[in-house]
Amino acid sequence: MITTDTARMLARYNAWANQRFFEAVAALPEGEATKERQSLFRNMVHTLNHNYVIDRIWQAHLEGREHGYAARNTPGHPPLSDLWRVQQAMDDWYIAWSESMSDAALAKEVQFTLVGGNPGVMTRGEILLHVVNHTSYHRGFVADLFYQVPARPPLTDLPVFLREHADRVKRVARKVPDPR
């Protein structure tokens, strides 16, 4: 079972890791982020766009509404800066959503239909865990593409996040206001 403390930590971790990747992709030499490569999603930005689309689909499931997507990605992708702007808003939504949840609310089951048409049911906490796991998985695709540049991808391991944000994670878990 996913607890409120875990949900809040996972939502913040995901936003942090997304920020590190978007910043690293933006810092690459011009054209590298959209250069076609051997990859399921053709390039770095299209892979990050896939993560955003999936985040939106699961957001809709959590809100009990239709998502409007017929596929797991769009045919094209917006410019990196535009995608980063909407991804930040999505990450903020998941953080606020996780902060609004109780343990009982996270344990509530959600019924949904997958993009492929199959029905499914997961708890809200399981959905959040899936969103974070899915995004981490596909950031790994982008990390592989970094090596093709060649460039070094950012470190986004959970222990790195926890080390860098230990005080904040503990404060959030105890619901203590941030002094900043």
C-alpha positions, -999 to +999 in steps of 0.1 A: +000+000+000+013+035-009+011+058+021+007+096+020+044+101+029+055+078+001+031+094-024+044+129-016+080+118-018+074+101-052+056+131-067+085+154-057+111+129-068+095+126-103+093+164-107+130+168-096+141+141-120+121+156-148+137+190-142+172+175-143+165+158-176+148+188-192+177+210-182+203+186-195+185+181-228+182+219-232+220+222-226+229+199-254+244+213-286+217+226-310+198+199-329+209+170-307+176+168-287+155+164-319+181+145-340+166+112-352+182+082-336+177+045-332+149+047-306+113+038-302+103+075-301+129+088-327+144+115-305+148+128-270+120+154-271+095+129-286+104+105-258+098+132-232+066+141-249+055+104-245+060+108-208+039+139-207+011+122-227+011+093-203+011+116-173-020+133-187-038+100-194-033+089-158-042+123-145-076+119-163-081+085-148-074+099-114-099+127-120-125+103-134-127+119-169-119+111-205-084+119-216-090+123-253-059+104-264-062+076-290-025+067-287+003+068-262+021+096-279+013+123-304+026+122-340+048+151-334+061+170-304+062+206-293+094+225-289+114+215-258+107+248-240+069+245-245+070+208-235+090+218-203+064+244-194+035+220-196+055+192-179+062+215-150+025+222-147+018+185-148+044+178-121+030+205-099-005+189-104+008+155-092+026+172-062-006+191-052-027+159-058-004+138-036-006+164-008-044+163-009-046+126-005-051+106+027-040+070+031-076+059+026-080+080-005-048+065-020-062+030-013-094+038-033-097+018-065-100+036-098-116+018-128-103+029-163-099+019-199-064+017-213-056+034-246-057+000-263-092-006-250-086-030-222-103-023-189-083-019-157-085-012-120-057+001-097-056+020-065-048+057-067-015+050-050-007+022-075-014+047-103+010+072-089+036+045-085+031+035-121+034+071-133+067+076-116+080+042-126+069+047-162+085+081-164+118+068-149+118+040-174+115+063-204+140+088-190+163+058-193+156+058-230+167+095-231+198+087-210+208+061-237+203+088-264+227+111-245+254+085-249+248+086-287+255+124-287+280+116-269+272+133-237+267+123-201+230+121-189+221+136-155+219+115-124+183+110-113+186+080-089+162+081-059+191+080-034+205+112-050+172+129-047+168+118-011+203+129-002+198+163-018+163+169-004+164+150+029+153+179+051+124+188+028+112+152+024+111+148+062+094+182+067+067+173+041+062+139+057+056+156+091+036+184+074+059+211+087+059+243+066+090+250+045+109+280+062+119+294+028 
